[in-house]
């Protein structure tokens, strides 16, 4: 009853006369209740000192341990149009099995004999290449012949020059002899004239000496002409030598120019052949891309591009595939404040969506329906959801994970940290403090070994 009046009922009415009053105000009941309160308080105090495992909670989903085991989409590296499907959704395919056939949508690849025609162009270019090689060889032989002919002509001109020099020397000697004869004739004429004037020589003898003098002068002049002619022959021989040198240098230069042009054409042909061979390889490889094949064994999830005649661009996903052989793992996300508390190799308890579980976060050994895992990778950059990604692998020493679990299923995780008393955990939760930071022994040993 509410105490809203100054009239005290228990002073006017004796409550002990009623059965209920007797039970309530019985001293024996009060003694039991007090004992119960004392026992409950002692148990509560003892519970506060029980060990409690600190945990870091996270949510994620089931994935695979390695990237090549995760679901993927199959794309075509070239644009095309769907012509025929060889599989249905849900079918199992082996690596290399044909999934669908596509056709070209670019007009430069419509020719069905494009590869063969490119091969014919390569053969024609190779024949042209051989022709240029033969031409270069012929021009090289021609240059060698011109060099030999030039050498012979130069030797011939050198010999003629030497002959002209010898003739010039011989004519010069004859000229000196003619000069000597002229001097002798002049002295004889002078003596004859002196004797004639003295009357010792006749006029006839004087005329004979005069005639002999004139003949000697004529021989000298003739010999001088021969010397000049010989000297002119030397000059002509040198001119001929220079002419031969210039003529054959011009012929060799022209032939070398023709050879250089042939070599340039040969190199251009070789470049054309290389381009055609690249085009041939590209066309041949492109022809093999008309059949989209499975990159690995697995199950076809979904046909992203369906129907016949539907066009698509290069790199556009066509069909999804799930590998048949994979190692299951869990991808979970933790808050940034808990990130420094996690280390590679630490134990984690995992609860899968759809599997019944009773979870005591502080007493993992008493939980039911959770499975053991270990941290194998911690992302160093924050994800788009504002948390850090942590990859978990099954703990081989714990219970085996469910076989029927599927990739993409939801999961809740509890990373097991340090053990603390319950009173400390309550105090930490009330004050909003993070779990205790500590370094596991495995991480310490790793740092010491480094």
C-alpha positions in Angstrom: 0.0 0.0 0.0 1.1 3.5 -0.7 1.9 5.6 2.4 -0.3 8.6 1.4 -2.0 9.2 4.8 -0.9 10.0 8.3 -3.2 7.2 9.6 -0.9 4.3 10.4 -2.9 1.1 9.9 -0.5 -1.2 11.7 -1.1 0.8 14.9 -4.9 0.3 14.7 -4.9 -3.2 13.3 -2.8 -6.1 14.4 -1.4 -7.8 11.3 -0.2 -10.9 13.2 -3.8 -12.0 13.6 -3.9 -12.8 9.9 -2.2 -15.9 8.4 -0.4 -13.9 5.8 1.0 -11.5 8.4 2.2 -14.4 10.5 4.1 -15.8 7.5 5.6 -12.5 6.5 6.7 -11.3 9.9 7.9 -14.7 11.0 11.5 -14.4 12.3 12.4 -17.8 10.8 11.6 -16.7 7.2 13.7 -13.6 7.7 16.6 -15.7 8.8 16.4 -17.8 5.6 16.1 -14.8 3.4 19.2 -13.2 4.9 21.2 -16.4 4.5 20.1 -16.4 0.8 21.2 -12.9 0.3 24.6 -13.6 1.9 25.1 -16.7 -0.2 24.1 -14.9 -3.3 26.5 -12.1 -2.6 29.4 -14.5 -1.9 28.7 -16.4 -5.2 28.5 -13.1 -7.1 31.8 -12.0 -5.7 33.4 -15.4 -6.6 31.9 -15.1 -10.1 33.5 -11.7 -10.5 37.0 -13.3 -10.1 36.3 -16.1 -12.7 38.5 -15.9 -15.9 36.9 -14.2 -18.9 38.4 -14.4 -22.4 38.3 -11.1 -24.2 37.1 -11.2 -27.8 37.0 -9.1 -30.9 33.8 -9.6 -32.8 33.5 -9.4 -36.5 31.1 -10.3 -39.3 31.9 -11.6 -42.8 31.2 -14.3 -45.2 32.5 -17.6 -46.4 35.1 -17.4 -49.2 38.1 -19.5 -50.5 41.6 -19.5 -49.2 43.4 -18.6 -52.5 42.2 -16.1 -55.2 42.3 -18.7 -58.0 39.7 -20.8 -56.2 37.0 -18.0 -55.9 34.1 -17.6 -58.2 35.0 -15.8 -61.4 33.5 -14.6 -64.6 34.7 -15.6 -68.1 35.3 -12.8 -70.6 36.2 -12.7 -74.2 39.4 -10.7 -75.2 37.7 -9.7 -78.5 34.3 -8.3 -79.3 31.8 -10.7 -80.9 28.4 -12.1 -81.3 27.1 -15.2 -79.6 26.4 -18.0 -82.1 25.9 -21.2 -80.0 25.8 -22.3 -76.3 27.3 -25.7 -75.4 26.4 -25.8 -71.7 23.5 -25.0 -69.4 23.6 -23.2 -66.0 24.6 -25.6 -63.2 26.6 -27.9 -65.6 30.0 -29.2 -64.5 32.8 -28.5 -67.0 36.4 -29.6 -67.1 39.3 -27.3 -67.9 39.4 -26.6 -71.6 35.8 -27.6 -72.3 34.0 -25.4 -74.8 31.3 -23.2 -73.3 30.1 -21.2 -76.3 30.9 -20.2 -79.8 31.1 -16.6 -81.0 31.6 -14.8 -84.3 33.2 -11.6 -85.5 31.5 -8.2 -85.5 34.4 -6.2 -87.0 34.3 -6.0 -90.8 38.1 -6.2 -91.2 37.9 -9.8 -89.9 34.9 -11.0 -91.9 37.0 -12.8 -94.6 37.0 -16.5 -93.7 40.3 -17.0 -95.6 42.0 -14.0 -93.9 44.7 -16.2 -92.4 45.4 -18.1 -95.6 45.6 -14.9 -97.6 48.0 -13.4 -95.1 50.1 -16.5 -95.5 50.2 -16.1 -99.3 51.3 -12.5 -98.8 54.2 -13.7 -96.6 55.3 -16.1 -99.3 55.3 -13.4 -101.9 57.3 -11.1 -99.7 59.7 -13.9 -99.0 60.2 -14.4 -102.8 60.8 -10.7 -103.1 63.3 -10.9 -100.3 65.2 -13.6 -102.1 65.3 -11.5 -105.3 66.8 -8.6 -103.4 69.4 -10.9 -101.8 70.4 -12.1 -105.3 70.5 -8.6 -106.6 72.8 -7.5 -103.7 75.0 -10.5 -104.5 75.3 -9.6 -108.2 76.0 -6.0 -107.4 78.7 -7.1 -104.9 80.3 -9.3 -107.6 80.1 -6.4 -110.0 81.9 -4.1 -107.5 84.6 -6.7 -107.1 85.0 -6.9 -110.9 85.2 -3.2 -111.2 87.8 -3.0 -108.5 89.9 -5.6 -110.3 89.5 -3.9 -113.6 90.4 -0.6 -112.0 93.5 -2.1 -110.5 94.6 -3.4 -113.9 93.9 -0.2 -115.7 95.8 1.8 -113.1 98.7 -0.6 -113.5 98.6 -0.2 -117.3 98.5 3.6 -116.9 101.4 3.5 -114.4 103.5 1.5 -116.9 102.7 4.0 -119.6 103.7 6.8 -117.3 106.9 5.1 -116.5 107.6 4.6 -120.2 106.9 8.3 -120.8 109.3 9.2 -118.0 112.0 6.9 -119.5 111.5 8.3 -123.0 111.7 11.8 -121.5 115.0 10.9 -119.9 116.3 9.4 -123.1 115.3 12.5 -125.1 116.8 14.8 -122.5 120.1 12.9 -122.9 119.8 13.2 -126.7 119.1 16.9 -126.3 122.3 17.3 -124.2 124.2 15.5 -126.9 122.7 17.8 -129.5 123.7 20.8 -127.5 127.3 19.5 -127.3 127.4 18.8 -131.0 126.1 22.3 -131.6 128.8 23.8 -129.4 131.4 21.8 -131.3 129.9 22.9 -134.7 129.9 26.5 -133.6 133.6 26.3 -132.5 134.5 24.6 -135.8 132.7 27.2 -137.8 134.4 30.0 -135.9 137.8 28.5 -136.5 137.0 28.0 -140.1 135.8 31.6 -140.6 139.0 32.9 -138.8 141.2 30.7 -141.0 139.2 31.9 -144.1 139.7 35.5 -143.2 143.4 34.7 -142.8 143.4 32.9 -146.2 144.2 29.6 -144.8 140.7 28.0 -145.5 138.7 28.2 -148.7 135.3 29.6 -148.9 134.0 26.2 -149.8 135.2 24.7 -146.6 133.7 27.6 -144.7 130.4 27.0 -146.4 130.6 23.3 -145.4 131.2 24.2 -141.8 128.3 26.7 -142.0 126.0 23.9 -143.4 127.1 21.5 -140.7 126.4 24.2 -138.1 122.9 24.7 -139.4 122.3 21.0 -139.5 123.4 20.7 -135.9 121.1 23.6 -134.9 118.3 21.9 -136.7 119.0 18.6 -134.8 119.0 20.5 -131.5 115.7 22.1 -132.2 114.2 18.7 -133.3 115.6 17.1 -130.1 114.0 19.9 -128.0 110.7 19.1 -129.7 111.1 15.5 -128.8 111.8 16.4 -125.2 108.7 18.6 -125.1 106.7 15.8 -126.7 108.0 13.3 -124.1 107.2 15.7 -121.3 103.7 16.1 -122.8 103.3 12.3 -122.9 104.1 12.2 -119.1 101.4 14.8 -118.5 99.0 12.9 -120.7 99.8 9.7 -118.8 99.1 11.3 -115.5 95.9 12.7 -116.8 94.9 9.3 -118.1 95.8 7.8 -114.7 93.5 10.3 -112.9 90.8 9.8 -115.5 90.8 6.0 -114.9 90.7 6.6 -111.2 87.8 8.9 -111.4 86.0 6.8 -114.0 86.1 3.6 -112.0 85.4 5.4 -108.7 82.2 6.7 -110.3 81.3 3.2 -111.6 82.0 1.6 -108.2 80.1 4.4 -106.4 77.1 4.0 -108.7 77.1 0.2 -108.2 77.5 0.7 -104.4 74.5 3.1 -104.5 72.5 0.5 -106.3 73.5 -2.1 -103.8 72.5 0.2 -100.9 69.2 0.8 -102.6 68.7 -3.0 -102.9 69.7 -3.5 -99.2 67.2 -0.8 -98.2 64.5 -2.5 -100.2 65.6 -5.8 -98.6 65.3 -4.4 -95.1 61.9 -2.9 -95.9 60.8 -6.2 -97.3 62.0 -8.0 -94.1 60.1 -5.4 -92.0 57.0 -6.1 -94.1 57.5 -9.8 -93.6 57.8 -9.3 -89.9 54.6 -7.3 -89.8 52.8 -9.8 -91.9 54.0 -12.7 -89.7 52.7 -10.7 -86.7 49.4 -10.2 -88.4 49.3 -13.9 -89.3 50.0 -14.9 -85.7 47.3 -12.5 -84.4 44.7 -13.7 -87.0 45.5 -17.3 -86.2 45.3 -16.7 -82.5 42.1 -14.6 -82.9 40.6 -17.5 -84.9 41.2 -19.7 -81.8 39.3 -17.2 -79.6 36.0 -17.8 -81.3 35.5 -20.7 -78.9 35.2 -19.6 -75.2 36.7 -22.4 -73.1 36.6 -23.1 -69.3 39.8 -21.8 -67.6 39.5 -24.4 -64.9 37.2 -27.2 -63.8 34.0 -26.1 -62.0 30.3 -25.4 -62.2 28.6 -22.9 -64.4 26.8 -20.4 -62.1 25.1 -18.0 -64.4 25.0 -17.1 -68.1 25.4 -13.3 -67.9 25.0 -12.9 -71.7 22.2 -15.1 -72.9 20.5 -15.8 -76.2 21.8 -16.2 -79.8 23.1 -13.2 -81.8 23.6 -11.0 -78.8 26.7 -8.8 -79.2 29.2 -7.9 -76.6 32.4 -5.9 -76.2 35.9 -7.2 -75.3 36.4 -7.8 -71.6 32.7 -7.9 -71.0 31.7 -10.9 -68.7 29.8 -13.6 -70.4 29.4 -16.4 -67.9 30.2 -17.1 -64.2 32.0 -20.2 -63.1 32.7 -21.6 -59.6 35.8 -23.9 -59.2 35.1 -27.4 -58.1 38.2 -27.8 -56.0 38.7 -25.1 -53.4 39.9 -24.7 -49.8 37.2 -23.0 -47.7 37.9 -19.9 -45.6 36.2 -17.0 -43.9 36.6 -13.3 -44.7 35.7 -11.2 -41.7 35.9 -7.5 -41.0 36.9 -5.8 -37.7 36.8 -2.2 -36.5 39.9 -0.1 -36.8 40.2 0.2 -33.0 40.6 -3.6 -32.7 43.0 -3.9 -35.6 46.2 -3.7 -33.5 45.0 -6.5 -31.3 45.0 -9.2 -34.1 48.1 -11.2 -35.2 48.8 -13.9 -37.7 48.1 -17.4 -36.3 45.7 -16.3 -33.5 42.7 -18.5 -32.8 39.2 -17.4 -33.8 35.8 -19.0 -33.2 33.4 -18.9 -36.2 29.6 -19.2 -36.3 28.0 -19.9 -39.7 24.6 -18.6 -40.6 22.1 -21.4 -40.7 24.0 -23.6 -38.3 22.5 -23.6 -34.7 24.9 -22.3 -32.1 25.0 -21.2 -28.5 27.7 -18.7 -28.0 29.4 -17.5 -24.8 31.8 -14.9 -26.0 33.9 -15.0 -22.8 33.8 -18.8 -22.4 34.6 -20.2 -25.9 35.1 -23.7 -24.5 31.5 -23.7 -23.3 30.1 -22.5 -26.6 28.2 -24.9 -28.9 28.0 -24.8 -32.7 31.2 -22.7 -33.3 34.2 -23.9 -35.2 37.9 -23.1 -34.8 39.9 -21.0 -37.2 43.3 -19.3 -37.4 44.2 -15.9 -38.9 46.2 -16.3 -42.1 46.1 -12.8 -43.5 45.4 -9.2 -42.2 44.8 -6.4 -44.7 46.9 -3.3 -44.2 44.5 -0.9 -45.9 41.0 -0.1 -44.8 38.1 -1.5 -46.9 35.2 0.4 -48.4 33.0 -0.4 -45.4 35.4 1.4 -43.0 36.7 -1.8 -41.5 39.8 -4.0 -42.0 39.6 -7.3 -43.8 40.9 -10.5 -42.0 41.2 -13.9 -43.7 40.6 -17.0 -41.6 41.5 -20.6 -42.4 40.1 -23.7 -40.7 42.0 -25.0 -37.6 43.1 -28.5 -38.4 43.1 -29.4 -34.7 39.5 -28.4 -34.1 36.2 -29.7 -35.4 35.9 -30.0 -39.2 33.9 -27.3 -40.8 30.5 -28.2 -42.3 30.7 -29.8 -45.7 27.4 -28.4 -46.9 28.4 -24.8 -46.4 28.5 -22.7 -49.5 30.7 -19.9 -50.7 29.2 -16.5 -49.8 27.3 -17.7 -46.7 27.3 -15.3 -43.7 29.6 -15.8 -40.7 30.2 -14.2 -37.3 33.6 -14.4 -35.7 35.1 -14.0 -32.3 38.9 -13.5 -32.1 40.2 -14.9 -28.8 42.5 -12.5 -26.9 43.7 -12.3 -23.3 42.0 -13.9 -20.3 41.0 -11.4 -17.6 38.7 -11.5 -14.5 35.0 -10.9 -15.0 35.1 -7.8 -12.8 37.8 -6.2 -15.0 35.8 -7.0 -18.2 32.6 -5.4 -16.6 34.7 -2.3 -15.6 36.2 -2.1 -19.2 32.8 -2.4 -20.8 31.3 0.2 -18.6 34.1 2.7 -19.3 34.2 1.8 -23.1 37.8 0.8 -23.1 39.2 -1.5 -25.8 40.4 -5.0 -25.0 43.9 -5.4 -23.6 46.7 -5.1 -26.2 49.2 -7.9 -26.0 51.8 -9.7 -28.3 51.5 -13.5 -28.6 54.5 -15.6 -28.0 54.7 -16.7 -31.7 55.0 -13.1 -32.8 57.7 -12.4 -30.2 59.8 -15.4 -31.3 59.5 -14.3 -34.9 60.8 -10.8 -34.1 63.7 -12.3 -32.1 64.7 -14.6 -34.9 64.7 -11.7 -37.4 
